[in-house]
Amino acid sequence: MNSIVVAEGMHFALVGKSIDDQNFIDAAQGCQEAAALNADTCVLLGGHGDSNAHLQYNAIKTALASRQYDAIAISVTKSEFIAQAISQARIPILTFDSPFSGVDKVLSRGYVGADNIAFGQELALMAQELRPEGGCICLMTVNHDPNLAERILAVRRTLSGQKSFLDGQRLQGEGGWYEPERCPWNSGDNVERTMTQLSNTFNGIGSDVFLSVGAWPMNDIDAFRDTVEIYNNELKTHKKIIIIGVGKILPSYKALLKDHLVHAYVSIDFFEMGRETYRNMKKAANGESIAKTTYTKNEIVRLNSSLENTTKEAVIPIDK
């Protein structure tokens, strides 16, 4: 009697900035779904809680030492530090969501993620459409993240209409837009801090537009509602505008749109990012060539012109 030999599939891992972050959970689900079609596996590795470079470093070192994986993809927290974790890697290393920066970029076979320039442009286009006359805009980001710096620069260049706008240069009336001295806010990826800064945007500074290049205001929906509901009338009449960059659009996000507490989102498809990252890891592990950069699609999600129904739009092509 002949025994049946079952071929074992290949094993891959995503190393997120936090395994509790819904965006990385979505990416891992997309990766595992795509992997399962080929009898492969894909798991999410990293630390719990807020993004922590040291926890990510340890997760990478442990994964490499285990020799369980045929390739791994990293959402890089701190480029120079994380580069040290893969110095002895014997398997293909890719990046997703957040790439290596500077000289460390050569360490990655390929990157899969959002086009941060297009993402910032789309956020800015929403601001221009909702307030065509311009105004005082307060941006929110997190410091020392090259992805977010690209988004901020793209917002400023789009609003100003000047491709020559420099990194770190504030809007001072270009295109009808200007930034107060206290902005952009550094949310620090902290809910309480984010809510204080959001409140100060409209109350302390008196800005017309709050634009966040990341989803920090959405990390506590109840706290967000409590913070902005006092401006309900001004938000409904577009005297004040809120635009936020997010991952997956949750039902609670749509509810905020319908209640006129948020005017527009630009959304990154992390599920598809995970699927595409798996495909590239598989190719790299098999010795095939892969694209150096693979961009996933962004979507604009807002209320339609009648302010009654939620609509999605395809990416708006803009020259870079």
C-alpha positions as CSV (number, residue, x, y, z in Angstrom):
1,M,0.0,0.0,0.0
2,N,1.5,3.3,-1.1
3,S,1.4,6.2,1.4
4,I,0.1,9.5,0.3
5,V,2.6,12.4,0.6
6,V,1.1,15.8,1.2
7,A,3.3,18.6,0.2
8,E,3.8,21.2,2.8
9,G,3.1,24.8,1.8
10,M,5.4,27.8,2.2
11,H,5.2,30.0,5.3
12,F,5.2,33.8,5.3
13,A,4.9,36.6,7.9
14,L,3.9,40.2,8.1
15,V,5.6,42.2,10.9
16,G,3.3,45.0,11.8
17,K,3.9,48.1,13.9
18,S,1.3,46.6,16.3
19,I,-0.6,43.4,16.2
20,D,-3.6,45.1,17.8
21,D,-3.9,47.7,15.0
22,Q,-6.9,47.0,12.9
23,N,-5.1,48.0,9.7
24,F,-2.4,45.3,10.3
25,I,-5.1,42.8,11.2
26,D,-6.8,43.5,7.9
27,A,-3.6,43.2,6.0
28,A,-2.9,39.8,7.7
29,Q,-6.3,38.5,6.8
30,G,-5.8,39.5,3.2
31,C,-2.4,37.8,3.2
32,Q,-3.7,34.6,4.8
33,E,-6.6,34.4,2.4
34,A,-4.3,34.7,-0.6
35,A,-1.8,32.3,0.9
36,A,-4.5,29.7,1.6
37,L,-5.3,29.4,-2.1
38,N,-1.9,27.9,-2.5
39,A,-1.9,25.9,0.7
40,D,0.6,28.4,2.2
41,T,0.3,30.3,5.5
42,C,0.7,33.9,6.4
43,V,0.8,35.2,10.0
44,L,1.0,38.6,11.7
45,L,3.9,39.2,14.1
46,G,4.9,42.1,16.3
47,G,4.1,43.6,19.7
48,H,0.9,44.5,21.4
49,G,-0.2,48.1,22.1
50,D,1.2,51.2,20.5
51,S,3.8,51.1,17.8
52,N,7.1,50.2,19.4
53,A,10.3,49.8,17.4
54,H,12.0,47.6,20.1
55,L,9.1,45.2,20.1
56,Q,9.2,45.0,16.3
57,Y,12.9,44.5,16.3
58,N,12.5,41.6,18.7
59,A,9.7,40.0,16.6
60,I,11.9,40.2,13.5
61,K,14.9,38.6,15.2
62,T,12.8,35.8,16.7
63,A,11.2,35.2,13.3
64,L,14.5,35.0,11.5
65,A,16.0,32.8,14.2
66,S,13.1,30.3,14.0
67,R,13.8,29.6,10.3
68,Q,10.1,29.0,9.9
69,Y,9.5,31.5,7.2
70,D,10.3,31.6,3.5
71,A,10.0,35.4,3.4
72,I,8.8,38.2,5.7
73,A,7.4,41.7,5.0
74,I,7.9,44.5,7.5
75,S,5.9,47.7,8.1
76,V,9.0,49.7,9.2
77,T,8.9,51.7,12.4
78,K,12.4,53.2,12.6
79,S,14.4,52.6,9.5
80,E,18.0,52.6,10.7
81,F,17.1,50.6,13.9
82,I,15.0,48.0,12.1
83,A,17.7,47.6,9.4
84,Q,20.0,46.2,12.1
85,A,17.5,43.4,12.8
86,I,17.7,42.0,9.2
87,S,21.5,42.3,8.7
88,Q,21.9,38.5,8.8
89,A,18.7,37.6,7.0
90,R,18.9,34.6,4.7
91,I,15.4,34.9,3.3
92,P,13.8,37.6,1.2
93,I,12.8,40.8,3.1
94,L,10.0,43.0,1.8
95,T,8.3,46.0,3.2
96,F,4.6,46.9,3.2
97,D,2.7,50.0,4.5
98,S,5.9,51.7,5.6
99,P,9.2,51.2,3.7
100,F,12.8,51.6,4.7
101,S,14.1,55.1,4.1
102,G,17.3,56.6,2.8
103,V,20.2,54.1,2.3
104,D,18.2,51.3,4.0
105,K,15.8,51.1,1.0
106,V,18.1,48.6,-0.7
107,L,17.5,46.1,2.1
108,S,14.0,45.4,0.8
109,R,13.3,43.4,-2.3
110,G,10.1,45.3,-2.9
111,Y,7.5,47.6,-1.2
112,V,3.7,47.2,-1.2
113,G,1.6,50.1,0.1
114,A,-0.3,53.2,-0.5
115,D,1.0,56.0,-2.8
116,N,1.5,58.6,-0.1
117,I,1.8,61.4,-2.6
118,A,-1.6,60.5,-4.1
119,F,-3.0,60.0,-0.7
120,G,-2.1,63.5,0.4
121,Q,-3.3,65.0,-2.9
122,E,-6.7,63.4,-2.4
123,L,-7.0,64.7,1.1
124,A,-6.2,68.2,-0.2
125,L,-8.6,67.9,-3.1
126,M,-11.4,67.2,-0.6
127,A,-10.4,70.4,1.4
128,Q,-10.4,72.4,-1.9
129,E,-13.8,71.1,-2.9
130,L,-15.4,71.6,0.5
131,R,-13.9,75.1,1.0
132,P,-13.0,76.4,-2.5
133,E,-12.2,79.8,-1.0
134,G,-9.5,78.3,1.2
135,G,-9.0,79.3,4.8
136,C,-7.1,78.4,8.0
137,I,-6.1,74.7,7.9
138,C,-4.6,72.7,10.8
139,L,-2.9,69.4,9.8
140,M,-2.4,66.4,12.0
141,T,0.4,63.8,11.7
142,V,3.0,61.9,13.7
143,N,6.6,63.2,13.7
144,H,9.6,61.3,12.2
145,D,7.6,59.1,9.8
146,P,8.7,59.4,6.2
147,N,5.3,58.1,4.9
148,L,3.4,60.8,6.7
149,A,5.9,63.5,5.8
150,E,5.2,62.7,2.1
151,R,1.5,63.0,2.7
152,I,1.9,66.4,4.5
153,L,4.1,67.7,1.6
154,A,1.5,66.5,-1.0
155,V,-1.3,68.2,0.9
156,R,0.7,71.5,1.0
157,R,1.7,71.3,-2.6
158,T,-1.8,70.6,-3.8
159,L,-3.4,73.3,-1.8
160,S,-0.8,75.9,-2.7
161,G,-0.7,74.9,-6.4
162,Q,3.1,74.9,-6.2
163,K,5.0,71.7,-7.0
164,S,8.2,73.5,-5.7
165,F,6.8,73.7,-2.2
166,L,9.6,72.6,0.2
167,D,9.4,69.8,2.8
168,G,8.5,71.5,6.1
169,Q,7.3,74.7,4.4
170,R,4.0,76.0,5.9
171,L,1.2,77.4,3.9
172,Q,1.2,81.2,4.3
173,G,-1.7,82.2,2.0
174,E,-0.7,80.3,-1.1
175,G,-3.9,79.2,-2.9
176,G,-5.9,81.0,-0.2
177,W,-4.6,78.6,2.5
178,Y,-2.6,79.3,5.6
179,E,-1.5,77.3,8.7
180,P,-1.4,78.6,12.3
181,E,1.9,78.5,14.1
182,R,0.7,75.7,16.5
183,C,0.1,73.3,13.6
184,P,0.7,70.7,12.3
185,W,-0.2,68.7,15.4
186,N,1.9,65.7,16.4
187,S,-0.8,63.3,17.7
188,G,1.9,61.0,19.2
189,D,-0.5,58.1,18.4
190,N,-2.2,59.0,21.7
191,V,-6.0,59.3,22.0
192,E,-6.2,61.9,24.8
193,R,-3.6,64.0,23.1
194,T,-5.3,63.7,19.8
195,M,-8.7,64.8,21.2
196,T,-7.1,67.8,23.0
197,Q,-5.4,68.9,19.8
198,L,-8.6,68.5,17.8
199,S,-10.6,70.6,20.3
200,N,-7.9,73.3,20.2
201,T,-8.0,73.3,16.4
202,F,-11.5,74.8,16.5
203,N,-11.7,76.3,20.0
204,G,-8.3,77.6,20.8
205,I,-6.9,78.4,17.3
206,G,-10.2,78.9,15.4
207,S,-9.2,77.0,12.3
208,D,-11.6,76.4,9.5
209,V,-10.4,73.0,8.5
210,F,-8.9,70.0,10.4
211,L,-7.1,67.6,8.2
212,S,-5.5,64.4,9.6
213,V,-3.2,62.4,7.3
214,G,-3.8,59.3,9.6
215,A,-6.6,57.7,11.5
216,W,-5.7,58.8,15.1
217,P,-8.9,60.8,15.6
218,M,-10.8,57.5,14.9
219,N,-9.1,55.5,17.6
220,D,-11.8,56.3,20.0
221,I,-15.1,57.0,18.2
222,D,-17.0,58.0,21.4
223,A,-14.3,60.4,22.4
224,F,-14.3,61.9,18.9
225,R,-18.1,62.4,19.0
226,D,-17.8,64.1,22.4
227,T,-15.1,66.4,21.1
228,V,-16.8,67.6,17.9
229,E,-20.5,67.4,18.6
230,I,-20.4,70.9,20.1
231,Y,-19.5,72.2,16.6
232,N,-22.4,70.3,15.0
233,N,-24.1,73.3,13.5
234,E,-20.9,74.7,12.1
235,L,-19.9,71.3,10.7
236,K,-23.3,70.9,9.0
237,T,-23.0,74.2,7.3
238,H,-19.4,73.7,6.3
239,K,-18.1,76.6,8.4
240,K,-15.8,74.0,9.8
241,I,-14.5,71.0,7.9
242,I,-13.0,67.6,9.1
243,I,-11.2,65.4,6.7
244,I,-9.4,62.2,7.8
245,G,-7.1,59.6,6.3
246,V,-8.0,56.0,7.4
247,G,-7.7,52.3,6.6
248,K,-10.9,50.3,6.3
249,I,-14.2,52.3,6.4
250,L,-16.0,50.9,9.4
251,P,-19.8,51.4,10.0
252,S,-19.0,53.8,12.8
253,Y,-17.1,56.0,10.3
254,K,-20.1,56.1,7.9
255,A,-22.3,57.0,10.9
256,L,-20.1,60.1,11.5
257,L,-20.5,61.1,7.9
258,K,-24.3,60.8,8.1
259,D,-24.3,62.9,11.3
260,H,-22.1,65.5,9.5
261,L,-19.3,65.2,12.1
262,V,-16.8,64.2,9.4
263,H,-17.0,65.4,5.8
264,A,-14.6,63.0,3.9
265,Y,-12.2,60.2,4.4
266,V,-9.4,58.9,2.1
267,S,-9.2,55.2,2.7
268,I,-6.3,52.7,2.2
269,D,-7.3,49.1,1.4
270,F,-5.1,47.1,3.8
271,F,-6.8,43.9,3.0
272,E,-5.7,44.1,-0.6
273,M,-2.3,45.3,0.6
274,G,-1.9,42.1,2.5
275,R,-3.0,40.0,-0.6
276,E,-0.5,41.8,-2.8
277,T,2.3,41.5,-0.2
278,Y,1.8,37.7,-0.1
279,R,2.0,37.5,-3.9
280,N,5.3,39.3,-3.9
281,M,6.7,37.3,-1.0
282,K,5.8,34.1,-2.8
283,K,7.5,35.2,-6.0
284,A,10.6,36.4,-4.1
285,A,10.9,33.2,-2.1
286,N,10.7,31.3,-5.4
287,G,13.5,33.3,-6.9
288,E,11.3,35.3,-9.2
289,S,11.7,39.1,-9.8
290,I,9.2,41.5,-8.3
291,A,8.4,45.1,-8.8
292,K,10.4,47.5,-6.5
293,T,7.2,49.3,-5.7
294,T,3.6,48.2,-5.8
295,Y,1.0,50.8,-5.0
296,T,-2.5,49.9,-3.7
297,K,-5.6,51.9,-4.5
298,N,-6.9,54.7,-2.3
299,E,-10.6,55.6,-2.1
300,I,-12.4,58.8,-1.3
301,V,-15.4,58.2,0.9
302,R,-17.9,61.0,1.6
303,L,-21.5,62.2,1.4
304,N,-22.8,62.9,-2.1
305,S,-23.9,66.3,-3.2
306,S,-27.3,65.8,-1.6
307,L,-25.6,65.0,1.7
308,E,-27.9,62.0,2.1
309,N,-26.0,58.9,0.9
310,T,-22.5,57.7,1.4
311,T,-20.5,57.4,-1.9
312,K,-17.1,56.0,-2.9
313,E,-14.9,57.4,-5.7
314,A,-12.0,55.9,-7.5
315,V,-8.6,57.4,-7.2
316,I,-8.3,60.8,-8.9
317,P,-5.3,60.7,-11.2
318,I,-3.0,63.7,-10.5
319,D,0.4,64.5,-12.0
320,K,3.1,64.2,-9.4
